[in-house]
Amino acid sequence: MKIEPVILDGEIVRLEPMRVDHLPALCKVGLEPSLWEWTSNIVKTEADLERYVRNALADQNLGRSVPFVTVEKESGTVVGSTRFGNIDIPNRKVEIGWTWIAPKWQRTAINTEAKLLMLTHAFEVWKCIRVELKTDVNNERSRKAMKRIGCAEEGILRNHMITETGRVRDSIYFSIIESEWQAVKELLASKLLVPA
């Protein structure tokens, strides 16, 4: 697994390596309170979002994550962010998460193609044997989205983390393993097909 910033380019979305100079574009779309309701972070101001970005880049410098900005290609607009995190090279596994997409672009093909690009990179470039995803147990929308893309629900980790607000969070884990990847890839590709 060669862990380094990379551009993942699809038909409708491009995942670009996150940089500090993305902050103005991220602030235009990323200060909607609903985006942060079930995350472990407090993001209410531009300063909060700057801290979020700088923490992501610090983790990248330590080899623990590869953060991206999500760009809608037709307009060139930054519409959100996602990342690889909790990278575990000896065990060939990674987590996909920290994903948020501005409301205007939710329920479009943006997230589906972004996940296809990231999963393809994880399984076919990094040769991962496992990709994990997790969310707050209360986040029904994320739970449904993870099932929709073919993830297997594994279980709930009780009192898993303390959020920046001090709330104790239970997290629910999902995964895709190497033997399931081809079927998941076909499922995601079929969701991106435009009807004739």
Buried (B, 14 or more C-beta within 10 A) or exposed (E): BEBEEBEBEBEBBBBBBBEEEBBEBBBEBBBEEEBBEBBBBEBEEBEBBBBBBEEBBEBBEEEBBBBBBBBBBEEEBBBBBBBBBBBBEEEBBBBBBBBBBBEEBBEBBBBBBBBBBBBBBBBEEBEBBBBBBBBBBEBEEBBEBBEBBBBEEEEEBEEBEEBEEEEEBEBBBBBBBBEBBEEBBEBBEEBEEEEE
